[in-house]
Amino acid sequence: MSDQHKTKLIEVALPLDAINEASRREKSPFTKNHPRALHVWWARRPLAACRAVLFASLVDDPSSHPDAFPTEQEQVRERERLFAIIEQLVKWENSNDEEVLAAAHAEILRSTLGQLPVVLDPFCGGGSIPLEAQRLGLKAHASDLNPVAALITKALVEVPPPFSNRPPENPTARAGLSRSGSWTGALGLAEDVRYYGGWIRDMATESIGDLYPRAKLPTGGEAPVAAWIWARTVTCPNPACGITMPLVRTFSLSTKKGKEASLNPRVGIDGTDVLFDVVAAKGGPGTVERTGATCLACGTSVPLAYVRSEGRAGRIGQQLLAIVAETPRGRVYLRADQAHVDTARQARPEDAPDTDLPTAALGFRVQAYGMLKHRDLFTPRQLVALITLTDLVSEARDDLIAGGSDSDYADAVATFLALAISRLADFSNSLCSWDAGNTNMRQLFSRQTISMAWDFAETNPLQGVVSVDDCTGWAASAIERFPYRPELRGVVQQLDAARAVTEGGACVSTDPPYYDNIGYADLSDFFYIWLRRSLRNIHPDLFSTVLTPKSAELIANPHRFDTARAADHFFEEGLRESFGLLRRSASGEIPMTVYYAFKQTEDEKDGTGVSSTGWETMLKGLLESGFAVTGTWPIRTEQQQRTRAANSNALASSIVLVCRPRPVDAPVTTRRDFVSTLRAELPSPLRALQHGHIAPVDLAQAAIGPGMAIFSRYQKVVEADGSEMTVRIALALINHALDEVLAAQESDLDPDTRFAVAWFEQSGNNDGPFGDADILARAKNTSVQGLVDAGLLRSRGGKVRLLKRSELVAEWDPAADRRLTVWEVTQHLVKRLEDGGEGGAADLLRRVGGLGETARELSYRLYAICERKGWAQDALGYNGLAVSWPEIARLAAESPTTIGQQTLEV
């Protein structure tokens, strides 16, 4: 590794707790004005994480300046100061705070000596990284092969900056008063998007409003329809029945307490169909489940194979189940009205998209039911609405120009309007189900799939559950939060990553595709067909093809190749080529950062202890492209990080890899020397990670950073037989070294605790033979009876077992315990945390003094044992203790310790 560059903060330490908490909070549906409201993109990285990673990649670690920070204590204090900046920087409420951003920018200027690099992201996706680069005062160059991704990123960093501080241009604004006052940033642009969203709604209401009748209320009068609830139907295959079977997932319409509503089915008088009443009661399961359907009339079980065959024959129909009406007192549920059915059938879409769905693709499930074209995903009325609305985008642009706006500004407004209408399509298709718990619609792309929905909700796009006003309002609100500085206008292109190279010296930060997880191109065609209709004349470079490019898309899509191995090879070669070109673009002074979404479901245990083919491929591609990995950081975005969160034991949702170009003169080493170096060098960074309060669930992933830093510093590692060591074997050796480090930490424990750890690893909380326990106790310099007296063990009838946490004494007093052990302290701290939260654990921590820190370290070892054994519930407790430790320690420090210093015999 070259000695010329300065070590950056991200290569040493990060305040992961603050970053992860901000990333998680940002994903809350209550976060307002977030760019994700502008348009759907899959696996979008949290803005907080991107902001923190860019900052930490550019700012020097204090260890790079031994003249200013000569001692370790001074370096720690300086890191804490930088951490404090990050902790403020990542908060969503501070994302446009000028003081916070100025402080961060000043640190970047200081470390880069005023020579700010361009940030390069060749897999820009939803645009999070370029947007946050711009927020930090950096220019961004971004690209993506996918035109939808390129358009979203253009809308974030390239389209708005030229119009900063410009007042609105709509006719009402031009008429006078609303142009006065302050229109800072993009407030004027946002106002025009809102205005023309309303203009499109009004024009569409004149044109197609008669397709959306009002609902007649039982009490008299009418109310606008929020949604129509439909079910797909097939004919019962029983020859003696032949009734029209509704395929209904659930009969519930609302499960809210006090507002329950459900469908009550009954067979019609003529016996040819099923009718539904709406009743004020909880509903039960419907007529269809994963394995098949049931006929309500004759009880015949109908396999899904029959339903699929009916779909392919064009014989799946639709039946209106209920109407959701919007009243001043809330939503009410009404039985189906034939007049509404007849009105819906009047829709006659003209010039509907005629593009084909892929024959087979990642995330697609509907072709088996006869849905072969994109238009098949919509009802005729939905097609009429989307055709009308997308065509009105062009008319809104023309209206702006006719009123005196220049074409560039009109193009900008039209771009955001088109994105808003495309966003509406996510809620205006026949695959959106009704959520009885929230009494709302589920969007199609709540997951990365296009899957069948048996019963679906159809919104009124003019004033329903999700309407034009909603989507243009979301877009306008997001626009208001974008950072707008004309001099930092980004550059966004539709390019293959293998061509997206700058002249060099860039800060490269990117989020490449995840192996075979998401079929971006096939999925994004759903939006592309509507965006192209509105914008092909405004962005001809993005919409020159009928559908999105497929053949060059860098994913391991088995449906595009003859064999799965061919798909793997395509991905591996493409990734290697892209990283190789990025090596030429990357600055030698700034590490490259690469995001990878690690999924537990990718586990493919094969005896090596390595778990993800995609993860291994990512590392392999980096190393073979000439990079060395200098750090890995788990970024958690999905789960609460406290023990009260049910899923806090799940793996991190993404990993950030920190990379440097490997020197061309890097040496070769042997397996034996590599293992020896691992054992010598890995303990120090692992202790640093633990002291940095990294969660035990994340420790194995974070340990890959220092482990791969050792492996990748060599040109290659040679096995005993002369072959080159693979990344998979290296990962297995790193995992093994981690286990050794955690096991070695047991030397600091008292004999009773060392016994308890060994017995726990062997037997968990189950009974074991007394003889085995006696032999182990002697080896650990203790005794079974002593362990019983200490309150760790129960011995009865020739069997022994560790006491469970539920069996511990509730009012345990460590001051009165004559044989105090770290095991007891750990178990009681976990119990207090589970029962009384962080405050309860803090009260105990004050009483055990310095033993608490040793207990925290032990929690990592115990978590590792539980994770390996598959003991999820126990693992949850130990993970929670380590993750909650900063808050526990803070609370404990608020009052003086009430117990003297405890000592243990070792």
GIWO-V719700 format. One record per backbone hydrogen bond with DSSP energy under -0.5 kcal/mol. CO is the residue of the C=O (numbers start at 1). NH is the residue of the N-H. Records with the same first field share a line. If there is no record, write none. Layout:
CO = NH  NH
//
This chain:
7 = 61
8 = 11
9 = 12  13
14 = 16
15 = 19
16 = 20
17 = 21
18 = 22
19 = 23
20 = 24
21 = 25
22 = 26
23 = 27
24 = 27
25 = 28
28 = 31
31 = 34
34 = 37
35 = 38  39
41 = 44
46 = 50
47 = 51
48 = 52
49 = 53
50 = 54
51 = 55
52 = 56
53 = 57
54 = 58
55 = 58  59
56 = 10
59 = 9
61 = 64
62 = 65
65 = 68  69
71 = 75
72 = 76
73 = 77
74 = 78
75 = 79
76 = 80
77 = 81
78 = 82
79 = 83
80 = 84
81 = 85
82 = 86
83 = 87
84 = 88
85 = 89
86 = 90
88 = 91
91 = 94
92 = 95
94 = 97
96 = 98
97 = 101
98 = 102
99 = 103
100 = 104
101 = 105
102 = 106
103 = 107
104 = 108
105 = 109
106 = 110
107 = 111
108 = 112
109 = 113  114
110 = 113
112 = 115
114 = 116
118 = 120  507
119 = 141
120 = 509
121 = 143
123 = 511
124 = 127
127 = 131
128 = 132
129 = 133
130 = 134
131 = 135
132 = 136
133 = 138
134 = 137
139 = 119
140 = 491
141 = 121
142 = 493
143 = 124
146 = 150
147 = 151
148 = 152
149 = 153
150 = 154
151 = 155
152 = 156
153 = 157
154 = 158  159
157 = 490
160 = 163
161 = 164
163 = 166
170 = 174
171 = 175
173 = 176  179
176 = 179
177 = 180
181 = 183
184 = 187
185 = 165  166
186 = 190
187 = 191
188 = 192
189 = 193
190 = 194
191 = 195
192 = 196
193 = 197
194 = 198
195 = 199
196 = 200
197 = 201
198 = 202
199 = 203
200 = 204
201 = 205
202 = 206
203 = 207
204 = 208
205 = 209
208 = 211
209 = 212
215 = 217  223
217 = 220
221 = 217
223 = 215
224 = 226  326
226 = 460  465
227 = 324
228 = 230  458
229 = 321  322
230 = 456
231 = 319
232 = 247
233 = 317
234 = 245
237 = 239
238 = 241  242
243 = 236  245
244 = 246
245 = 234
246 = 248
247 = 232
248 = 287  288
249 = 286
251 = 263
254 = 261
256 = 259
261 = 253  254
262 = 279
263 = 265
264 = 277
266 = 275
268 = 271
272 = 244
273 = 268
275 = 266
277 = 264  279
279 = 262  281
284 = 251
287 = 294
289 = 292
291 = 304
292 = 289
293 = 302
295 = 299
300 = 295  302
301 = 303
302 = 293
303 = 306  307
304 = 308
305 = 309
306 = 310
307 = 311
308 = 312
309 = 313
310 = 315
311 = 314
315 = 317
317 = 233
319 = 231
321 = 336
322 = 229
323 = 325  334
324 = 226  227
325 = 327  332
327 = 330
330 = 327
332 = 325  334
334 = 323
337 = 340  341
338 = 342
339 = 343
340 = 344
341 = 345
342 = 346
343 = 346
344 = 347
355 = 374
361 = 364
363 = 450
366 = 369  371
367 = 370
370 = 372
372 = 357
373 = 376
374 = 377
375 = 378
377 = 430
379 = 383
380 = 384
381 = 385
382 = 386
383 = 387
384 = 388
385 = 389
386 = 390
387 = 391
388 = 392
389 = 393
390 = 393  394
391 = 394  395
392 = 396
393 = 397
394 = 398
395 = 399
396 = 400
397 = 401
398 = 402
399 = 403
400 = 405
401 = 404
406 = 410
407 = 411
408 = 412
409 = 413
410 = 414
411 = 415
412 = 416
413 = 417
414 = 418
415 = 419
416 = 420
417 = 421
418 = 422
419 = 423
420 = 424
421 = 425
422 = 426
423 = 426
424 = 427  428
426 = 444
427 = 459
429 = 432
431 = 433
432 = 457
433 = 442
434 = 436
435 = 439  440
436 = 255
440 = 435
443 = 446
444 = 446  447
447 = 449
449 = 451
450 = 365  366
454 = 232
456 = 230
457 = 459
458 = 228
459 = 461
460 = 463  464
461 = 468
467 = 471
468 = 472
469 = 473
470 = 474
471 = 475
472 = 476
473 = 477
474 = 478
475 = 479
476 = 480
477 = 481
478 = 481  482
479 = 482
482 = 484
483 = 485
485 = 488
486 = 489
491 = 142
493 = 144  495
496 = 499  500
499 = 501
506 = 508  587
507 = 120  509
508 = 593
510 = 595
513 = 515
514 = 517
515 = 556
518 = 520
519 = 523
520 = 524
521 = 525
523 = 526
524 = 527  528
525 = 529
527 = 530  531
528 = 532
529 = 533
530 = 534
531 = 535
532 = 536
535 = 538  539
539 = 542  543
550 = 553
553 = 555
555 = 557
556 = 558
557 = 560
558 = 561
563 = 567
564 = 568
565 = 569
566 = 570
567 = 571
568 = 572
569 = 573
570 = 574
571 = 575
572 = 576
573 = 577
574 = 578
575 = 579
576 = 580
577 = 581
578 = 582
579 = 583
580 = 584
581 = 584  585
582 = 586
585 = 506
592 = 659
593 = 510
594 = 657
596 = 598  655
597 = 599
599 = 602
600 = 603
602 = 613
612 = 616
613 = 617
614 = 618
615 = 619
616 = 620
617 = 621
618 = 622
619 = 623
620 = 624
621 = 625
622 = 627
623 = 626
626 = 662
628 = 630  660
631 = 658
633 = 656
634 = 636
635 = 637  654
642 = 645
644 = 646
645 = 648
647 = 650
654 = 635
655 = 596  657
656 = 633
657 = 594  659
658 = 630  631
659 = 592
660 = 628
663 = 666
667 = 715  716
669 = 718
670 = 674
671 = 675
672 = 676
673 = 677
674 = 678
675 = 679
676 = 680
677 = 681
678 = 682
681 = 685
682 = 686
683 = 687
684 = 688
685 = 689
686 = 690
687 = 691
688 = 692
689 = 694
690 = 693
695 = 698  699
696 = 699  700
698 = 702
699 = 703
700 = 704
701 = 704  705
702 = 705  706
703 = 707
704 = 708
705 = 709
706 = 710
707 = 711
708 = 712
710 = 713
711 = 714
716 = 669
717 = 725
718 = 671
719 = 722
723 = 719
726 = 730
727 = 731
728 = 732
729 = 733
730 = 734
731 = 735
732 = 736
733 = 737
734 = 738
735 = 739
736 = 740
737 = 741
738 = 742
739 = 743
740 = 744
741 = 745
743 = 746
744 = 747
745 = 748
746 = 749
750 = 754
751 = 755
752 = 756
753 = 757
754 = 758
755 = 759
756 = 760
757 = 761
758 = 762
759 = 763  764
760 = 764
763 = 766
768 = 800
769 = 773
770 = 774
771 = 775
772 = 776
773 = 777
774 = 778
775 = 779
776 = 780
777 = 782
778 = 781
783 = 787
784 = 788
785 = 789
786 = 790
787 = 792  793
788 = 791
792 = 803
794 = 801
796 = 799
798 = 770
799 = 796
800 = 768
801 = 794
804 = 807
805 = 808
809 = 812
812 = 814
813 = 816  817
814 = 817
816 = 818
817 = 820
821 = 825
822 = 826
823 = 827
824 = 828
825 = 829
826 = 830
827 = 831
828 = 832
829 = 833
830 = 834
831 = 835
832 = 836
833 = 837
836 = 840
837 = 841
838 = 842
839 = 843
840 = 844
841 = 845
842 = 846
843 = 847
844 = 847  848
845 = 849
846 = 899
848 = 851
849 = 852
850 = 853  854
851 = 855
852 = 856
853 = 857
854 = 858
855 = 859
856 = 860
857 = 860  861
858 = 862
859 = 863
860 = 864
861 = 865
862 = 866
863 = 867
864 = 868
865 = 869
866 = 870  871
870 = 872
871 = 875
872 = 876
873 = 877
874 = 878
875 = 879
876 = 880
877 = 881
878 = 882
879 = 883
880 = 884
881 = 885
882 = 885
884 = 887  888
885 = 889
886 = 890
887 = 891
888 = 892
889 = 893
891 = 894
892 = 895
905 = 751
//
